[in-house]
Amino acid sequence: MPCRSTLTAGPFAAALFLSTLVLTVPAAAENWPQWRGPNANSISSETGIATEWSRTKNVAWRLPLPGPAGSTPVIWNDRIFLTSSVGSEEGADLVLIAANTKGEQLWQVKVGSGNKNARSSEGNSASASPTTDGKHVWVFFGTGVLACYDFDGNEVWKFNVQDRYGKFAIQFGMTSTPVLEGDHLYLQLIHGEMRGDYTVAKVIKLDKKTGEEVWAVDRPSEAIVENKHSYASPFIYDDGRQRFLVTHGADCTVAYDLEDGRELWRLGGLNGRSKFNQNQYDPTLRFVASPSFAENVIIVPTAKKGPVVAIRPSEGMSGDIASSEGAIRWVHEKTPDVCCPLILGDLAYFCRKDGKVFCLNLESGEELYYERTHNSQHRATPVYADGHIYLCARDGHCTVLKAGPEFEIVAENELGETITASPAISDGTLYLRTYEALYAVRAN
C-alpha cells in the first residue's frame, strides 16, 4: 500500500502527460476503500469537491439509515458499504448496508446483535469502518464479530474474535478498524487483559479469504487502569524500502514484521515523565487518535495533555526508540485527542476535540498557527481534497479550511445532524455520514 501524502516530480510529470489524454480517455473515479481513504492518509486526489452545502444545498441525495454509528462509509465504483446499529438502544442488531451511488439501498444484512452505547452516545458497537477490495467487504463490530461478505450480501465467513482471542475488557467499547493489505487482514486488540505486571493485548494477521489465523502475537506493555484500552487503529507503513504494521495504544506505539509478527521497535515514554512528556503519569491517557504517516515520517498523537511525537523510521530500527536521537524528528507539546493528524506536503494539521486547529512545519515541528474553528466536540478525522481540509463537528457543523501555512476558513456548513464519522470522497462526491442518514454532496 503506498503511503506517500506528497506529490513528487514523478506524479506531477505523469499528471501533465495524462492531461493531454483527457479528450480520449475518461478520468477514473477514485475509490475510497477503507477508513482514511485509498492510501490510508485521509487524502483524496479528486478535484471539484463541494465546499458549501446545507441539508438541501448541493445535496445530490440523502439516504436514511436505521440507526446511529461512527463508522465511515467505503466506496468502490458504484457501490457504497457502511455499518450501523438498528436503532440506538442497547442490544440492537448490528448490520452491513449496501447502497449505490444513486442513493438507493441495495441490501441490508444482520451481522450480529448486542449493540452497546458509549457515554452520552459518543459511539456504539458500529464504530469500526468497513474495508473492501472491490470483490468482498470486511466488517468488525464492538461485540467482537468479524465477518466477510461478497458484493451481493452473501456471508463468506464470520466469527467472534472474543471466542478465539479472549474476552474484551475495554471501557468504551472496541472501535479499532482492521487494516486490509494484500491477501491479509490485520487487527490490534488492545483492551486491558493483565498478566502479572504487564498488559497483554493481541496483534493478529488473518487470511482475508477464510478468516484463518496466519499469526497472533502478544503485545505487552506496562500501561495501567484506563490506559490499557486503545481505541486507535493499526496501519501499514510502506516507503518502498521497508514495510511494517504499526499499532498504537497502552502508552506506546509498536511496529511489527508483516511476515512473522515479531516486534521490530517500539516508542515508549508517551505517558509519565520522560523526554517526551513532563507530566506525571496520567491513568486516563488512553489513545483514541491513530498515528498518521507520509514518506519518512510517522506522527504519533497521544491524548489530553500529552505530546505529539514525529518519528523518522529507518531500516534496522529496534528496541525502544525513545532514546534514539536519529529516530525522533521532533516533539510538540499539544496533541489531538480523537482526530488523527493530517499530513500534506511539508505541513501537518491537527484538529483538537474542542475544534481548535494547529499547523506544524513537518520538518522542524515549528507551530505556524493555533486557531479555533467551530466550538463543538470534534470526533471525525479531517480529510483533504483539492486544496481544502474538511472538519466535521459532532453537532453537524462542518468547517472547510484552505490548506497552507496560514489559517483561513473557506466555508462553514450546517447539517443539524450528529456526525462522528470521518468524511469520504469518491467520484466528485463528498459523503457525510450522520447518525440519521448518508449524504452525497456534489458541487453544481
N, C-alpha and C positions, 0 to 999 in steps of 0.2 A: 504493500500500500504506500503510495507516495506521500511524503509528509511536508513538502515544500509549501510555504504560505506566501512566498515572494516570487515575482516574475523575474527571470534572468534574461540575458540576451538571447538565449536559445528560444524560449517560448515567445518572446517579442518578435523575433525573426519569423518564427512559424506563423504567428498571427498575421503578420504583414503579408506573407506569402498566401495564406489561406483567404485573405480578404479579396484577392483577385479572382477567387473561385466562387464568390457569393452568387453570381448570376446563374451558375450551372450546378452548384452543389448546395442543397438546403442545409442550414445550420442545424446541428443535432442538439436536442434539448438535453440539458444536464440533469442526470438523475440525482436524487437525494436519498441514498440507500440506507443510511444509518443516522443515528444521532450525531450532530455536528457535521453532517454533510458528506460529500463524495470523498474528501481527503481527511475527514475527522478533525478538521481545524476550524469549522464554522464559517468557511469562506465559500462563496459562490462566484463562479466566473461569468454568470449571466448579466446581461445589461438590460436597461429599460424597466427596472423593477419599480413599482409604485412607491412613492414616499408619503403620499397623503391618502387617507381613507377614513371612513366612518362606518356605521352599521349599514349604510346604503351607498355612499360614495366609493367608486372604484371596486365594489364588491361584485365579482362575477357570479358567485353563488354562495349560499350558506347551507350547510348540511347539519341538521340537528343530530345530536349524539345522545345515547341512552343514559349517560351519567358522567360525572367528573373524572378527570385524570390529568396527570402532568407529563405523560409520555408524548414525545414528538412524533408526528406522522412521518412515514418514509414513502418515497415516491419512486416508481420505476416505470418509465414510459407513461402509459395512460392509467396505471394502477396506483392507488394510494392505500396504505395499510396503517391502521392505528389501533391501539388497545384502549379498553375502557372498562370501568365498572358499569353495572346496570343499576342505576340509581346510586344514591350516596350512602345508603345505610350499611352498617356493619353486617358482614356475612353475605353481601350481594354477590351475584355472579360476576365473573371476570371474562371478558370477551375479546376476540380479534375481529375487526371490521375491515372489509374491503370496499372501496369506492372507486369510481373512475374520475377522470379529470373534468368531467361534465358536472360533477356534484351529485351523481347518482350512487346510492348504496347498492353494491352487488351482492354481498352476503355478510352474515354475522355468525360466528361460531362461538359456543361456550367452551372456554379452555379450562376453567375451574370455577371455584366459588370460595367464599370466605374472606371477602374484602375487609380490610381494616383501615380506618382513617387515622392519619397522624393528627397532632394537636391542631385544633381550630380549623380542621380540613385543609391544612397546608399541603397535604399529599395523601395518597392512598396506595393500595396494592397494585395499581396500574400506573406506576411512575417510571419504570424502566421502558425504554423505547424499543420498538421492533427493529429488526435489521433484515435486509433482503439481498439476494444475489441475482435477482431477475427471474429465478425459477421457483424459489422457495422463500418463505419468510419465517423467521425465528422470533419467539416471544418469551418473555420471562416476567413473572409476577412476584410480588412481595410474599406470597404464600409459599414460594419455592417451586412452583410449577414452571417447567421449561419445556417448550414444545416447538415442533417444526410442522409447517403446513405448506401445501402447494398453492398455486395461484387460484385454484378453484375452491379452496377451503377444506380440502381433504387432509386429515391428520396423517403425517408421515411417522412421527414418533413423539412420545411425551413421557416425562417422568418428573417426580418431585425431588429436587436436589437435597432436601432435608432428609429424605429417606436414605439417600446414598452417602451424604457427607456430614450429617449431624444437624440437630435442631438449631434454628436461628435463635439468637438472644440479642436482639437489637431494638433499641428504644422506640424508634420512629419508623420501623419497617425497612425491609430490604429494597433498595431503589437502584442498585448498580445495574447498568446496561451492559450485557455481554458484548464482546467485540468479535466480529467475523473477519477472518483473514484466510484467503485460500480455501482449503477444504476443512478448516477447523474453526471452532468456536471457543473463546477464552472467557473465563469468569473469575472474578475475585469475590470471595465470600468472607468478608471481614466483619465479624459480628459478635465477638466477645467471649468465646469459649476460653476458659483458663486451664492451664496445665502447669502446676507448680507456680513459679513466678512469672510465667510467660503467657501472653495472649496468643492462642493458636487459631489461625484462620487458614483458609484454603485458597490456593490458586490452581485452576483446573483447565485442562485442554481436552476438548471433546471432538470426535468425528462429527462433522456437521450433518452427514447423511444418515447416521444411525443413532447419534447421541451417546455412543460408546466412549468410555474414557480412554484417552491416549496417555495422559499422566495427570497426577494430582499431587501437589506438594503442600506441606505446612508452611505457613507464613508467620513465624513467631515475632513478637515484639514485647516490650515492657509496658505498653500502654495500660492504663487502669481506668476504672469507672466508665464514664460515657465515651472516653476516647478509644475504647476497644471497638466502637462501632464506626464503620465507614459508610458514607452514602455516595461516595465517588465511584467513578467507572474506570476500567483499565483502557489502555490503547496500545497500538503497535508503533514503535519508533523505527523509522527506516530512512536513512540518509544516503542509501546507495552503497554504503560501505559496511554498515552494521544494522542489524535488525534485532529488536528485542521487545518483550512485553513489559509495560510499566504499570505498576499497581500503586494505589495511594490510600493511606489510612493507618490508624493506630500509631500516630506520632511519627510516621516515616513514609518515604517513597522508595519502592524496591523494584529493581529490574530483573527479569528472568530470561533465560535462554529459551527460545521458542521450541527447540527440538527436544530437550530433555527436562526442562523445568528447573534447572539449577539456578540458584541465585547468583547474579553477576555482580551487583553492587547495591548499596542502599544509602539513602540520605537520611540520617538521623538528626537529632538536635533541633527538631522543629517545634518542640514544646519544652518549656522549662529553660532554665538558664544555660545558655550555650553561646557560641559565636553568632548564631542567628537570632536568638531570642533572649532578651534581657529580663523577661518577666519570670515570675515564679511559675512552677508547673500548674497548668490550668486543667482540672479534671473534666471540664466541659468543652475542651478544644477539639471537638470531633470534626473530621474533614467531610465536607459536602462538595465543594468545588473540585473538579478534576484538574490535573495539570494540562497545559497546552504546549504545543511544540511547533517548531519550524526547523529549518536546516541548522544544525549545530547549536540548538538551544532547546531546553525544556524548562518551562516556567512552572514552578511549584507553589501553589497557593496553600494557605493553612486555614485559619478561621479567626474571627473575633479580633483580638489584639495581637495575633501572631503575625509573622513576616511573610513576604514573598521571596523565594529564592530562585535565581536563574542558574541552571546547570549547563555546563559546556560538555556534552557527552563525547567521550573519546574511546577509541578501541583499547581494550585492555584494562579499563577501569575495574576496580574490585574493592571489596570491603566497604567500610563506611566512608563515603567520600566527603563527609562534613569537614574533615581536617585537611582536605586536599585543596591547595590554593589553585591549582590548574583546573579543577573540576567546577569551581564556583565562579560564575561570571560576576554576579553582584547580588546584594541583599537589599530589599526595600522594607521599610517598617510597616507599611499598610498592606492589607490583603482584602480581596473579595471573600465573602463568607459562603456564598452559594453559587454565584455565577462564575463560569470558567473564564480565564483570561482569553483575549483575542489578540493574535499577533499578525500585524500587517506590515510587510516590508521591514523598515528599521524602527518601528514603533510597536508598543504593546499597550493594550487598553484593558481597563479593569472597571467593572461595574459592581459597586458595593450594594449590600442588601437594602440600604436606605435610599438608593438612587444616585448617590454621589459617584462620579466617574473620575478616574485619574489615568493619565497617559504618561508612559515612561519611554525614554530612549532605550532601544533594545540592547545596544552595545554597552552602554555605561550604567543604565539604571537611573539616570537623571530624570526627575519628575518635571514634566513640561506643563502640565496643568492638573488641577484638582477642583472640580466644579460640581454643582448639584444639578441634576435633571429633575424629573418628577419626584415629588416627596411621597413615595409609597414603597411598599416592600417589593423588591425585585428578586425573583427566583429563576427566571428564564435566562439562559446564556445568550449573550449578544451574537448576532450573525452579521456578516458583511456581504454587500453586493454593490458593484458599480459606484464606488466612491462613497458609500453610505454605511453607517453602522446602525442596526436596528435593536432597540432596547424595549422590552415589554415588561410592564409592572403588573403586579397581581390584580390590581383594580381594573385592568383592561386598557390603561393609558400606555401608548407606545410612543417613544421618542426616537426620532431619526437624527443622527449626528453626521456631520461631514467628517470623513476620515482625514486626519492630518494632525500636525503638531499644535494647532490652535483649536480651542473649544468653540464649536459653532453648532447650534441647533437648527436643523433644516426644517423640521416639521414636528408637530405634536398631534397625536390622533387618539380618539376615544372610541372604544368598542362597548364599554359598560358591562363587560362580562369578565369573570375571573380568568386570568392567564397565569399558569405556572410552567407551561410547556415552551420550549425554545422554538422560534420560527423555523420554517423550512422553505426552500426556494427551488423551483424547478420549472423549466419551460416558460419563463417570463412571468411566473406566478409566485406571489408570496403567500404561504399557507400559515394561518394563525389558528391554533387550536385553543379554544376556551373550554371552560367547564360545561358549556351548553352546546357548542357547535364547532364545526370546522369551517373556516372562512377561506375562500380563494380570492385574493386581492390582485387586481391587474390594472395597470395604467391604461387610460383611454388613449 
